[in-house]
Amino acid sequence: MTTRSKTSHSETNHKGNSRAGNARALQLVREWLAEDSDYDATVFPVLQAELEADRLSYRRRFKE
């Protein structure tokens, strides 16, 4: 006697959609990593200064 696992049509369809979504997400991450934008270099110093100004401890958050 053999036992077969029965998968419904919706389960197999969900797996296909999941793979397509994962592939699209991976493509977006690769595009973001390949993008050469100065946004991070421009925004991070401002963000860093704000975080340092509002710290609750005497210790600095970032090493200089």
PyMOL CGO cylinders between C-alpha atoms (Angstrom):
from pymol import cmd
from pymol.cgo import CYLINDER

trace = [
    CYLINDER, 0.00, 0.00, 0.00, 1.42, 3.37, -0.97, 0.3, 1, 1, 1, 1, 1, 1,
    CYLINDER, 1.42, 3.37, -0.97, 0.51, 6.61, 0.64, 0.3, 1, 1, 1, 1, 1, 1,
    CYLINDER, 0.51, 6.61, 0.64, 0.30, 9.67, -1.50, 0.3, 1, 1, 1, 1, 1, 1,
    CYLINDER, 0.30, 9.67, -1.50, 0.21, 13.14, -0.12, 0.3, 1, 1, 1, 1, 1, 1,
    CYLINDER, 0.21, 13.14, -0.12, -2.55, 15.09, -1.73, 0.3, 1, 1, 1, 1, 1, 1,
    CYLINDER, -2.55, 15.09, -1.73, -1.91, 18.73, -2.42, 0.3, 1, 1, 1, 1, 1, 1,
    CYLINDER, -1.91, 18.73, -2.42, -4.75, 20.93, -3.42, 0.3, 1, 1, 1, 1, 1, 1,
    CYLINDER, -4.75, 20.93, -3.42, -4.58, 23.11, -6.48, 0.3, 1, 1, 1, 1, 1, 1,
    CYLINDER, -4.58, 23.11, -6.48, -4.45, 26.23, -4.32, 0.3, 1, 1, 1, 1, 1, 1,
    CYLINDER, -4.45, 26.23, -4.32, -1.33, 24.96, -2.48, 0.3, 1, 1, 1, 1, 1, 1,
    CYLINDER, -1.33, 24.96, -2.48, 0.61, 24.35, -5.67, 0.3, 1, 1, 1, 1, 1, 1,
    CYLINDER, 0.61, 24.35, -5.67, -0.55, 27.67, -7.07, 0.3, 1, 1, 1, 1, 1, 1,
    CYLINDER, -0.55, 27.67, -7.07, 0.55, 29.44, -3.87, 0.3, 1, 1, 1, 1, 1, 1,
    CYLINDER, 0.55, 29.44, -3.87, 4.02, 27.91, -4.17, 0.3, 1, 1, 1, 1, 1, 1,
    CYLINDER, 4.02, 27.91, -4.17, 4.30, 29.17, -7.74, 0.3, 1, 1, 1, 1, 1, 1,
    CYLINDER, 4.30, 29.17, -7.74, 3.26, 32.68, -6.69, 0.3, 1, 1, 1, 1, 1, 1,
    CYLINDER, 3.26, 32.68, -6.69, 5.70, 32.56, -3.82, 0.3, 1, 1, 1, 1, 1, 1,
    CYLINDER, 5.70, 32.56, -3.82, 8.56, 31.67, -6.12, 0.3, 1, 1, 1, 1, 1, 1,
    CYLINDER, 8.56, 31.67, -6.12, 7.63, 34.45, -8.54, 0.3, 1, 1, 1, 1, 1, 1,
    CYLINDER, 7.63, 34.45, -8.54, 7.46, 36.92, -5.66, 0.3, 1, 1, 1, 1, 1, 1,
    CYLINDER, 7.46, 36.92, -5.66, 10.80, 35.77, -4.31, 0.3, 1, 1, 1, 1, 1, 1,
    CYLINDER, 10.80, 35.77, -4.31, 12.40, 36.12, -7.74, 0.3, 1, 1, 1, 1, 1, 1,
    CYLINDER, 12.40, 36.12, -7.74, 11.02, 39.66, -8.07, 0.3, 1, 1, 1, 1, 1, 1,
    CYLINDER, 11.02, 39.66, -8.07, 12.26, 40.60, -4.59, 0.3, 1, 1, 1, 1, 1, 1,
    CYLINDER, 12.26, 40.60, -4.59, 15.71, 39.23, -5.41, 0.3, 1, 1, 1, 1, 1, 1,
    CYLINDER, 15.71, 39.23, -5.41, 15.75, 41.24, -8.64, 0.3, 1, 1, 1, 1, 1, 1,
    CYLINDER, 15.75, 41.24, -8.64, 14.86, 44.44, -6.74, 0.3, 1, 1, 1, 1, 1, 1,
    CYLINDER, 14.86, 44.44, -6.74, 17.60, 43.86, -4.15, 0.3, 1, 1, 1, 1, 1, 1,
    CYLINDER, 17.60, 43.86, -4.15, 20.15, 43.34, -6.91, 0.3, 1, 1, 1, 1, 1, 1,
    CYLINDER, 20.15, 43.34, -6.91, 19.02, 46.57, -8.60, 0.3, 1, 1, 1, 1, 1, 1,
    CYLINDER, 19.02, 46.57, -8.60, 19.32, 48.51, -5.32, 0.3, 1, 1, 1, 1, 1, 1,
    CYLINDER, 19.32, 48.51, -5.32, 22.79, 47.13, -4.68, 0.3, 1, 1, 1, 1, 1, 1,
    CYLINDER, 22.79, 47.13, -4.68, 23.91, 48.01, -8.21, 0.3, 1, 1, 1, 1, 1, 1,
    CYLINDER, 23.91, 48.01, -8.21, 22.54, 51.56, -7.96, 0.3, 1, 1, 1, 1, 1, 1,
    CYLINDER, 22.54, 51.56, -7.96, 25.24, 54.15, -7.43, 0.3, 1, 1, 1, 1, 1, 1,
    CYLINDER, 25.24, 54.15, -7.43, 23.39, 56.85, -5.56, 0.3, 1, 1, 1, 1, 1, 1,
    CYLINDER, 23.39, 56.85, -5.56, 24.80, 59.51, -3.25, 0.3, 1, 1, 1, 1, 1, 1,
    CYLINDER, 24.80, 59.51, -3.25, 21.62, 59.46, -1.16, 0.3, 1, 1, 1, 1, 1, 1,
    CYLINDER, 21.62, 59.46, -1.16, 23.20, 57.46, 1.69, 0.3, 1, 1, 1, 1, 1, 1,
    CYLINDER, 23.20, 57.46, 1.69, 26.30, 59.62, 1.79, 0.3, 1, 1, 1, 1, 1, 1,
    CYLINDER, 26.30, 59.62, 1.79, 24.14, 62.75, 1.89, 0.3, 1, 1, 1, 1, 1, 1,
    CYLINDER, 24.14, 62.75, 1.89, 21.53, 61.65, 4.42, 0.3, 1, 1, 1, 1, 1, 1,
    CYLINDER, 21.53, 61.65, 4.42, 23.59, 59.61, 6.91, 0.3, 1, 1, 1, 1, 1, 1,
    CYLINDER, 23.59, 59.61, 6.91, 25.55, 62.54, 8.42, 0.3, 1, 1, 1, 1, 1, 1,
    CYLINDER, 25.55, 62.54, 8.42, 22.27, 64.36, 9.12, 0.3, 1, 1, 1, 1, 1, 1,
    CYLINDER, 22.27, 64.36, 9.12, 20.73, 61.24, 10.65, 0.3, 1, 1, 1, 1, 1, 1,
    CYLINDER, 20.73, 61.24, 10.65, 23.86, 60.57, 12.69, 0.3, 1, 1, 1, 1, 1, 1,
    CYLINDER, 23.86, 60.57, 12.69, 23.89, 64.10, 14.10, 0.3, 1, 1, 1, 1, 1, 1,
    CYLINDER, 23.89, 64.10, 14.10, 20.22, 63.84, 15.11, 0.3, 1, 1, 1, 1, 1, 1,
    CYLINDER, 20.22, 63.84, 15.11, 20.77, 60.49, 16.81, 0.3, 1, 1, 1, 1, 1, 1,
    CYLINDER, 20.77, 60.49, 16.81, 23.75, 61.85, 18.73, 0.3, 1, 1, 1, 1, 1, 1,
    CYLINDER, 23.75, 61.85, 18.73, 21.81, 64.95, 19.80, 0.3, 1, 1, 1, 1, 1, 1,
    CYLINDER, 21.81, 64.95, 19.80, 18.93, 62.90, 21.24, 0.3, 1, 1, 1, 1, 1, 1,
    CYLINDER, 18.93, 62.90, 21.24, 20.89, 60.17, 23.02, 0.3, 1, 1, 1, 1, 1, 1,
    CYLINDER, 20.89, 60.17, 23.02, 19.91, 59.30, 26.59, 0.3, 1, 1, 1, 1, 1, 1,
    CYLINDER, 19.91, 59.30, 26.59, 23.33, 58.08, 27.65, 0.3, 1, 1, 1, 1, 1, 1,
    CYLINDER, 23.33, 58.08, 27.65, 26.65, 59.86, 28.07, 0.3, 1, 1, 1, 1, 1, 1,
    CYLINDER, 26.65, 59.86, 28.07, 28.18, 57.31, 25.67, 0.3, 1, 1, 1, 1, 1, 1,
    CYLINDER, 28.18, 57.31, 25.67, 28.33, 58.20, 22.01, 0.3, 1, 1, 1, 1, 1, 1,
    CYLINDER, 28.33, 58.20, 22.01, 26.45, 55.98, 19.57, 0.3, 1, 1, 1, 1, 1, 1,
    CYLINDER, 26.45, 55.98, 19.57, 28.98, 56.29, 16.77, 0.3, 1, 1, 1, 1, 1, 1,
    CYLINDER, 28.98, 56.29, 16.77, 32.75, 56.21, 16.89, 0.3, 1, 1, 1, 1, 1, 1,
    CYLINDER, 32.75, 56.21, 16.89, 34.49, 59.08, 15.21, 0.3, 1, 1, 1, 1, 1, 1,
]
cmd.load_cgo(trace, "trace")
